[in-house]
Amino acid sequence: MPQTTMDELVRWLRAQLDEDERIAKAASGSTVFGEPGSWKAKPETYGPRVTVGPGENDYWDREANPQVWRCDDPQDDCGEVSAGMMAEGDHIAEHDPARVLREIGAKRQALDHYAEFRRLATGGERAYRLAVGAVAMQIQIMALPYADRPGYQETWRP
């Protein structure tokens, strides 16, 4: 991939990380509580609940039909429905703002690592010139989860 194209990818990817960071901080309530939240999933009477803050009412829950959650007849498949809803809660809690912010930090470190390899490669050292291509491929791979966002270019796909 030409260097100018790679530069565009890195700029675009940094903008995606900035947007992810903004969303994670807003979701965590960090402006109120001071630190990104660690969300926890726990079963409730009417479905999964994910605790998202320190307050009694700081939670997300899945709107569920109370009859499903209070079912006592194993023949009506409410166990499968409740298991699916609990899986949603577990997934949401696993991807809490604190984790998202750690992932963003790691991806920014990878982009900084790539920039450092590029800087060293311009000095002409063969090993760094070879390494830049491998590290660039990793940046292209790292951008794949964002391929559905506006501005992603198919030429960036590895």
Long-range contacts (C-beta under 8 A, 24 or more apart in sequence): 1-136, 1-140, 1-155, 1-156, 3-118, 5-153, 5-155, 5-156, 6-136, 6-139, 8-153, 9-139, 9-140, 9-143, 9-153, 9-156, 10-111, 10-114, 10-115, 10-139, 12-143, 12-151, 12-152, 13-107, 13-111, 13-139, 13-142, 13-143, 13-146, 14-108, 14-111, 15-151, 16-143, 16-146, 16-149, 17-104, 17-107, 17-108, 20-100, 20-104, 21-100, 21-101, 21-104, 24-97, 24-100, 24-101, 24-104, 25-97, 25-101, 27-52, 27-97, 28-52, 28-96, 28-97, 28-98, 28-101, 29-53, 29-58, 30-97, 35-98, 36-96, 36-97, 36-98, 36-101, 37-96, 37-97, 37-98, 38-96, 38-98, 39-92, 39-93, 39-96, 39-97, 40-93, 41-86, 41-89, 41-90, 41-92, 41-93, 41-94, 42-89, 43-86, 45-69, 45-70, 47-82, 47-85, 47-86, 47-89, 48-85, 48-86, 48-88, 48-89, 48-90, 49-89, 50-89, 50-92, 50-93, 52-96, 60-92, 61-89, 62-88, 62-89, 107-142, 110-138, 110-139, 110-142, 111-139, 114-138, 114-139
